[in-house]
Amino acid sequence: MLTVEKIGGTSMLCFEDVLKNIIKYPNQDDFRYGRVFVVSAYAGVTNMLLEDKNTEAPGIYQKFINGEDYESSIYELLEKLIKINESFTHIGLDLKTCNRFITERFEKTKSYLYSMVNILASGYVNKESIFSAARELLASIGEAHSAFNTVNILCNNSISAQLVDLTGFHDSQELTVDERIKESFKDIDPFKVMIVATGYTRGIMRIYDRGYSEITFSKIATLLKVDEAIIHKEYHLSSADPKIVGANKAIPVGRTNYDVADQLADIGMEAIHPKTSKPLEMAGINLRVKNSFEPDHPGTIISKDYIGPQSKIEIIAGSDKVVVIEIHDTSMVGAVGFDLGIMEIFKQYNISYVMKTTSANSISLVIWEKDVSEALLRELQSKYRTVTMKKLAIICLIGSNISKPKVLAKAINILAENDINIYCVSQSLRQVNIQLVVSVDMYAKAIILLNDALCFHS
């Protein structure tokens, strides 16, 4: 059996648990080759390299493009990475070798960035292309560091392991992402050696930006035609966020399909990157999501054609980082293609909506709060009679088989009984996702109530 397995950044920081729970060392009965591991950077490292994906606090990259003191941040991060190295010496990491590797990579990166500054100062180049190259360069460091350390630890524990460095850091070849992955794996037998690949592949940031490690994982899985693709997370794919509903009421899903995975990706759920599941689905490869810290639990299998035997809500997901933009115009009624103009403006600003509801005179669109700009609002206001924006939260009730009568009614009644107003509601004919919009201050309460009634006690 051949598997490709991605290990997340939080799990990588607990590498002693990874050795025991995922790699199954030193339990020789469960240890096996035929496994390719795609590793993320250690938790928090990519945020320091680029920018914090939650708070948007600037990392090295943001300071570099803003002409600020990025060198101090480089040394600060290097110090952090060396401390991470020190934390793994008791499980076999060779501190001298690993410190030399990451220090040399940082020194070379600093040299490249300095050259970029000089090129930018000349005024003869497009600064956006230079910034893009800098972002690629910096992003590669985190995965190179974690992958190198992983191979070092495995080899020092008598495990035959090989690093596949897809960063192209010392490679001048101009290859596409797919070409680089194919070239890197062509002469390796995964049944004779444990392969550890960087989650970053050179050039991948230009296409996918953050979340690229799961794209690399997906591409490797389809290239090698694996029997199963596995994502190891610090949590299960559960009925709801355990941080909201509590670990004891977040139920592992167990089984679902790729349609459900797409719904989760659309709402920005981190369990599955939007571009990860589609290639696996088309190749007929099952995706298993496992909890790194519960190795005996089978996790959740996502497959192409699975339909739940019972009609029920499998997952309640959502976000409180959205806004609703409503276009109200009395000339809308009966006007064919009225919303085409709105969509053209959204396309101009590279905005994809999460949810859309309509009435005779109004169209309401849920979009990500980060996509809102003054320019967007001004353009909409210049073309339509009334444009209203309100910060709200969206909740999605998702399942492979939710066509059971009364599911929507039950959800609405639960919220009504607890004085939670629903601003918008949507459900497509396919019936895999019921979308409800509520106030931000009621978001967590609504998820707790819905999970308890529709999942935990269903």
C-alpha positions as CSV (number, residue, x, y, z in Angstrom):
1,M,0.0,0.0,0.0
2,L,1.4,3.4,-1.0
3,T,0.2,6.5,0.8
4,V,1.1,10.2,0.7
5,E,0.6,11.8,4.1
6,K,0.7,15.5,5.0
7,I,1.7,16.6,8.5
8,G,0.5,20.0,9.7
9,G,2.6,22.6,11.4
10,T,1.2,22.2,14.9
11,S,1.8,18.4,14.7
12,M,5.4,19.0,13.4
13,L,6.1,21.0,16.6
14,C,5.3,17.9,18.5
15,F,7.6,15.6,16.5
16,E,8.1,13.1,19.3
17,D,4.4,12.4,19.0
18,V,4.7,12.3,15.2
19,L,7.4,9.6,15.5
20,K,5.3,7.5,17.8
21,N,1.8,8.1,16.5
22,I,2.2,8.6,12.7
23,I,5.6,7.1,11.7
24,K,5.0,4.4,14.3
25,Y,8.6,4.3,15.6
26,P,9.9,2.4,17.5
27,N,6.9,0.1,17.2
28,Q,8.3,-2.1,14.5
29,D,5.0,-4.1,14.0
30,D,3.3,-1.0,12.7
31,F,6.2,0.7,11.0
32,R,6.4,0.4,7.2
33,Y,7.8,2.0,4.1
34,G,5.7,2.9,1.1
35,R,4.9,6.2,2.7
36,V,5.6,9.7,1.4
37,F,5.4,12.5,4.0
38,V,4.7,16.1,2.9
39,V,5.6,18.4,5.8
40,S,4.4,21.9,6.7
41,A,6.6,24.5,8.3
42,Y,6.6,24.4,12.1
43,A,3.5,26.2,13.5
44,G,3.9,30.0,13.4
45,V,7.0,30.1,11.2
46,T,5.3,31.0,7.9
47,N,3.5,33.8,9.7
48,M,6.9,35.2,10.7
49,L,8.2,34.8,7.2
50,L,5.3,36.4,5.4
51,E,2.5,37.9,7.5
52,D,0.2,36.5,10.2
53,K,-2.7,35.0,8.3
54,N,-5.1,35.9,11.2
55,T,-4.0,39.3,12.5
56,E,-2.1,40.4,9.3
57,A,0.8,41.4,11.6
58,P,3.8,41.9,9.2
59,G,6.5,39.3,8.8
60,I,9.8,39.5,7.0
61,Y,8.1,39.8,3.6
62,Q,5.8,42.6,4.5
63,K,8.7,44.5,6.0
64,F,10.8,43.9,3.0
65,I,8.2,45.3,0.5
66,N,7.5,48.3,2.8
67,G,11.2,49.2,3.0
68,E,11.3,48.5,6.7
69,D,13.9,46.8,8.8
70,Y,13.5,43.2,7.7
71,E,17.0,42.0,8.7
72,S,16.2,42.2,12.4
73,S,13.2,40.0,11.8
74,I,15.4,37.5,9.9
75,Y,17.7,37.1,12.9
76,E,14.8,36.9,15.3
77,L,13.3,34.1,13.3
78,L,16.6,32.3,12.9
79,E,17.0,32.3,16.7
80,K,13.5,30.8,17.0
81,L,14.3,28.1,14.5
82,I,17.5,27.2,16.3
83,K,15.5,26.9,19.5
84,I,13.1,24.5,17.7
85,N,16.1,22.5,16.7
86,E,17.3,22.3,20.3
87,S,13.9,20.9,21.4
88,F,14.4,17.8,19.2
89,T,17.9,16.8,20.2
90,H,16.5,14.2,22.7
91,I,14.9,12.3,19.8
92,G,17.9,12.2,17.6
93,L,18.3,15.6,15.9
94,D,22.0,16.4,15.1
95,L,22.0,20.0,16.3
96,K,25.3,21.0,14.6
97,T,24.2,19.7,11.2
98,C,20.7,21.2,11.4
99,N,21.8,24.6,12.7
100,R,24.3,24.8,9.9
101,F,21.7,24.0,7.3
102,I,19.2,26.6,8.4
103,T,21.8,29.3,9.1
104,E,23.3,28.9,5.6
105,R,19.9,29.1,4.0
106,F,19.1,32.3,5.9
107,E,22.4,33.9,5.0
108,K,21.9,33.1,1.3
109,T,18.3,34.4,1.5
110,K,19.5,37.6,3.1
111,S,22.0,38.0,0.2
112,Y,19.3,37.5,-2.4
113,L,17.0,40.0,-0.7
114,Y,19.8,42.5,-0.6
115,S,20.4,42.1,-4.3
116,M,16.7,42.6,-4.9
117,V,16.8,45.9,-3.0
118,N,19.6,47.1,-5.3
119,I,17.7,46.0,-8.4
120,L,14.6,47.8,-7.2
121,A,16.6,50.9,-6.6
122,S,17.7,51.0,-10.2
123,G,14.1,51.6,-11.3
124,Y,14.5,49.4,-14.4
125,V,12.4,46.5,-13.2
126,N,8.8,45.8,-12.4
127,K,8.7,45.8,-8.6
128,E,5.7,43.4,-8.5
129,S,7.8,40.6,-10.1
130,I,10.6,41.2,-7.6
131,F,8.1,41.2,-4.7
132,S,6.7,37.9,-6.0
133,A,10.1,36.3,-6.1
134,A,10.9,37.5,-2.6
135,R,7.6,36.0,-1.3
136,E,8.5,32.7,-3.0
137,L,12.0,32.7,-1.6
138,L,10.9,33.4,2.0
139,A,8.0,31.0,1.9
140,S,10.3,28.1,1.0
141,I,12.4,28.4,4.2
142,G,9.9,27.1,6.6
143,E,9.2,23.8,4.8
144,A,12.9,23.3,3.9
145,H,13.8,23.6,7.6
146,S,11.1,21.2,8.9
147,A,11.8,18.6,6.1
148,F,15.6,18.7,6.6
149,N,15.1,18.2,10.4
150,T,12.7,15.3,9.8
151,V,15.1,13.4,7.6
152,N,17.9,14.0,10.0
153,I,15.9,12.7,12.9
154,L,14.7,9.6,11.0
155,C,18.2,8.7,9.7
156,N,19.6,9.1,13.2
157,N,17.0,6.6,14.4
158,S,18.1,4.0,11.8
159,I,15.2,4.7,9.5
160,S,16.1,4.9,5.8
161,A,14.9,8.4,4.8
162,Q,15.4,10.7,1.8
163,L,14.7,14.4,1.5
164,V,12.9,15.6,-1.6
165,D,13.6,19.4,-1.5
166,L,11.0,20.9,-3.9
167,T,12.0,24.4,-3.1
168,G,14.5,24.6,-6.0
169,F,16.7,26.8,-3.8
170,H,19.9,25.6,-5.4
171,D,18.3,24.8,-8.8
172,S,18.3,27.2,-11.7
173,Q,16.0,25.1,-13.8
174,E,12.8,26.8,-14.9
175,L,10.2,24.1,-14.3
176,T,6.5,24.3,-13.7
177,V,5.2,23.0,-10.3
178,D,4.1,19.8,-11.8
179,E,7.3,19.3,-13.8
180,R,9.4,19.9,-10.6
181,I,7.4,17.3,-8.6
182,K,7.6,14.7,-11.4
183,E,11.3,15.3,-11.9
184,S,12.1,15.0,-8.2
185,F,10.3,11.7,-7.8
186,K,11.2,9.9,-11.0
187,D,14.1,7.9,-9.6
188,I,12.9,7.2,-6.0
189,D,11.4,3.9,-4.8
190,P,9.1,4.8,-1.9
191,F,9.0,1.1,-0.8
192,K,12.8,1.2,0.0
193,V,13.1,4.5,1.6
194,M,10.8,6.9,3.6
195,I,10.4,10.0,1.6
196,V,10.1,13.4,3.2
197,A,9.0,16.2,0.8
198,T,8.8,19.9,1.4
199,G,5.3,21.2,1.4
200,Y,6.5,24.2,-0.6
201,T,7.3,23.7,-4.3
202,R,9.1,26.5,-6.2
203,G,6.7,28.7,-8.0
204,I,3.6,27.5,-6.1
205,M,3.0,30.8,-4.2
206,R,2.3,32.7,-7.5
207,I,-0.6,30.3,-8.2
208,Y,-2.1,29.4,-4.8
209,D,-0.4,31.7,-2.2
210,R,-1.0,30.5,1.4
211,G,-2.2,26.9,1.8
212,Y,0.3,25.7,-0.8
213,S,1.5,22.6,1.3
214,E,-1.8,20.8,0.7
215,I,-1.6,21.6,-3.0
216,T,1.9,20.0,-3.1
217,F,0.5,17.0,-1.2
218,S,-2.4,16.6,-3.6
219,K,-0.2,16.9,-6.7
220,I,2.2,14.2,-5.3
221,A,-0.6,11.9,-4.5
222,T,-2.1,12.1,-8.0
223,L,1.4,11.8,-9.6
224,L,2.3,8.7,-7.7
225,K,-1.3,7.3,-8.0
226,V,-1.3,6.4,-4.3
227,D,-3.8,4.1,-2.7
228,E,-4.8,6.7,-0.1
229,A,-4.0,10.3,0.7
230,I,-3.9,11.2,4.4
231,I,-3.8,14.6,6.2
232,H,-2.7,14.5,9.8
233,K,-4.1,17.4,11.8
234,E,-4.1,18.4,15.5
235,Y,-7.8,17.7,15.5
236,H,-10.4,15.5,13.8
237,L,-12.7,16.6,11.0
238,S,-15.6,17.1,13.4
239,S,-19.2,18.0,13.5
240,A,-18.2,21.5,14.7
241,D,-15.2,23.5,15.9
242,P,-14.1,21.9,19.2
243,K,-12.9,25.4,20.3
244,I,-16.5,26.6,20.1
245,V,-18.6,23.6,21.1
246,G,-16.1,21.8,23.4
247,A,-14.0,18.7,22.6
248,N,-16.6,16.4,24.1
249,K,-19.3,17.5,21.7
250,A,-17.2,17.8,18.5
251,I,-18.0,14.4,16.9
252,P,-15.6,13.0,14.3
253,V,-17.5,12.8,11.0
254,G,-16.2,9.3,10.1
255,R,-17.2,9.3,6.4
256,T,-18.3,11.9,3.9
257,N,-17.8,12.8,0.2
258,Y,-15.9,15.4,-1.8
259,D,-19.0,17.5,-2.4
260,V,-19.0,18.1,1.4
261,A,-15.3,18.8,1.2
262,D,-16.0,21.5,-1.4
263,Q,-18.6,23.1,0.8
264,L,-16.0,23.3,3.6
265,A,-13.4,24.8,1.3
266,D,-15.8,27.4,0.1
267,I,-16.4,28.6,3.6
268,G,-12.6,28.8,4.2
269,M,-12.4,25.8,6.6
270,E,-8.7,25.0,7.1
271,A,-9.2,21.3,7.2
272,I,-9.1,21.1,3.4
273,H,-7.6,23.7,0.9
274,P,-10.1,24.6,-1.9
275,K,-7.7,23.2,-4.6
276,T,-6.7,20.1,-2.7
277,S,-9.7,17.8,-3.0
278,K,-10.6,18.2,-6.7
279,P,-7.5,16.5,-8.2
280,L,-7.9,13.6,-5.7
281,E,-11.6,13.3,-6.4
282,M,-10.9,13.2,-10.2
283,A,-8.2,10.6,-9.7
284,G,-10.5,8.4,-7.5
285,I,-8.2,8.7,-4.5
286,N,-9.8,8.6,-1.1
287,L,-8.7,11.3,1.4
288,R,-8.4,10.4,5.1
289,V,-8.2,13.2,7.7
290,K,-6.7,11.9,11.0
291,N,-5.9,13.4,14.4
292,S,-2.2,13.2,15.0
293,F,-2.7,12.7,18.7
294,E,-5.3,9.8,18.4
295,P,-3.4,7.3,16.3
296,D,-5.8,4.5,16.9
297,H,-8.8,6.4,15.6
298,P,-9.4,5.8,11.9
299,G,-10.3,9.4,11.3
300,T,-12.6,10.5,8.5
301,I,-12.6,9.1,5.0
302,I,-13.6,11.4,2.2
303,S,-14.5,9.6,-1.0
304,K,-16.2,10.4,-4.4
305,D,-19.5,8.7,-4.2
306,Y,-20.3,8.2,-0.5
307,I,-23.8,9.1,0.6
308,G,-24.7,8.8,4.3
309,P,-27.2,6.0,4.9
310,Q,-29.1,8.3,7.2
311,S,-30.2,11.8,6.4
312,K,-28.4,14.1,8.9
313,I,-26.2,17.1,9.3
314,E,-22.6,16.0,9.3
315,I,-20.8,19.2,9.9
316,I,-21.7,22.7,11.1
317,A,-19.1,25.2,9.9
318,G,-19.0,28.9,9.3
319,S,-17.2,32.2,9.8
320,D,-17.7,35.5,11.6
321,K,-15.3,37.2,9.2
322,V,-17.9,38.1,6.5
323,V,-20.2,41.0,5.5
324,V,-23.5,41.1,3.6
325,I,-23.7,43.6,0.8
326,E,-27.3,44.2,-0.3
327,I,-28.2,45.9,-3.5
328,H,-31.8,47.3,-3.4
329,D,-33.2,48.8,-6.6
330,T,-36.9,49.0,-7.6
331,S,-36.0,48.8,-11.2
332,M,-34.7,45.3,-10.6
333,V,-38.0,43.6,-10.7
334,G,-38.5,41.7,-14.0
335,A,-35.2,43.0,-15.4
336,V,-33.4,40.2,-17.2
337,G,-29.7,39.9,-16.2
338,F,-29.8,42.7,-13.6
339,D,-27.3,40.9,-11.4
340,L,-24.8,40.5,-14.3
341,G,-23.6,44.1,-13.7
342,I,-23.0,43.3,-10.0
343,M,-21.0,40.2,-10.9
344,E,-18.9,42.2,-13.4
345,I,-17.9,44.6,-10.6
346,F,-17.1,41.7,-8.3
347,K,-15.0,40.1,-11.0
348,Q,-13.2,43.5,-11.5
349,Y,-12.2,43.5,-7.8
350,N,-11.4,39.7,-7.8
351,I,-14.2,38.9,-5.3
352,S,-16.0,35.6,-5.0
353,Y,-19.2,35.6,-3.0
354,V,-19.9,32.8,-0.4
355,M,-23.7,33.1,-0.5
356,K,-26.4,34.9,-2.6
357,T,-30.1,35.5,-1.9
358,T,-32.6,37.5,-4.0
359,S,-36.0,39.0,-3.8
360,A,-38.0,41.1,-6.3
361,N,-36.1,44.3,-5.5
362,S,-32.9,43.2,-3.8
363,I,-29.9,41.0,-4.0
364,S,-27.9,40.1,-0.9
365,L,-24.3,38.8,-1.2
366,V,-22.2,37.4,1.5
367,I,-18.5,38.1,0.9
368,W,-15.3,37.9,3.0
369,E,-14.7,41.0,5.1
370,K,-11.1,41.3,3.9
371,D,-12.4,41.7,0.3
372,V,-14.3,44.9,1.1
373,S,-12.8,48.2,-0.1
374,E,-13.9,51.8,-0.3
375,A,-13.4,51.7,-4.0
376,L,-15.8,48.7,-4.3
377,L,-18.5,50.3,-2.3
378,R,-18.2,53.6,-4.2
379,E,-18.6,51.9,-7.5
380,L,-21.6,49.9,-6.4
381,Q,-23.2,53.1,-4.9
382,S,-22.6,55.0,-8.2
383,K,-24.6,52.4,-10.2
384,Y,-27.3,51.2,-7.8
385,R,-30.0,53.0,-5.9
386,T,-29.4,51.7,-2.3
387,V,-26.2,49.8,-1.2
388,T,-26.1,48.5,2.3
389,M,-23.3,46.7,4.0
390,K,-23.5,44.9,7.4
391,K,-21.0,42.9,9.3
392,L,-22.5,39.5,10.1
393,A,-21.7,35.8,10.4
394,I,-22.5,32.8,8.2
395,I,-23.3,29.3,9.5
396,C,-23.4,26.3,7.1
397,L,-25.2,23.0,7.9
398,I,-23.5,20.5,5.7
399,G,-24.0,16.8,4.9
400,S,-23.8,14.2,2.2
401,N,-27.5,13.4,2.7
402,I,-29.6,16.2,4.3
403,S,-32.7,16.0,2.2
404,K,-34.7,14.8,5.2
405,P,-37.9,16.9,5.8
406,K,-37.8,19.2,8.8
407,V,-34.0,19.7,8.9
408,L,-34.2,23.3,7.9
409,A,-37.3,23.9,10.0
410,K,-35.7,22.4,13.0
411,A,-32.6,24.6,12.6
412,I,-34.7,27.8,12.2
413,N,-36.9,26.8,15.2
414,I,-33.8,26.2,17.4
415,L,-32.5,29.7,16.7
416,A,-35.9,31.3,17.0
417,E,-36.5,29.8,20.4
418,N,-33.2,31.3,21.6
419,D,-33.9,34.8,20.2
420,I,-31.3,34.4,17.4
421,N,-32.5,36.3,14.3
422,I,-31.7,34.9,10.8
423,Y,-30.9,37.7,8.3
424,C,-30.5,35.5,5.2
425,V,-31.1,31.9,4.4
426,S,-30.1,29.7,1.4
427,Q,-30.3,26.1,0.2
428,S,-29.7,24.8,-3.3
429,L,-31.7,22.0,-5.0
430,R,-28.8,19.6,-4.4
431,Q,-29.4,20.0,-0.6
432,V,-25.9,19.5,0.8
433,N,-25.5,22.9,2.4
434,I,-28.0,25.0,4.3
435,Q,-26.6,28.6,4.9
436,L,-27.8,30.9,7.6
437,V,-26.7,34.4,8.3
438,V,-26.8,35.6,11.9
439,S,-25.3,38.5,13.9
440,V,-21.6,38.2,14.9
441,D,-22.4,38.2,18.7
442,M,-24.7,35.2,18.2
443,Y,-22.4,33.2,16.0
444,A,-20.8,30.9,18.7
445,K,-24.1,30.5,20.5
446,A,-25.8,29.5,17.4
447,I,-23.2,26.9,16.5
448,I,-23.3,25.4,19.9
449,L,-27.1,25.1,19.8
450,L,-27.2,23.7,16.3
451,N,-24.4,21.2,16.9
452,D,-26.1,20.0,20.1
453,A,-29.5,19.5,18.4
454,L,-28.6,18.4,14.9
455,C,-25.4,16.4,15.4
456,F,-24.7,15.5,19.1
457,H,-28.2,14.3,19.8
458,S,-29.3,13.3,16.3
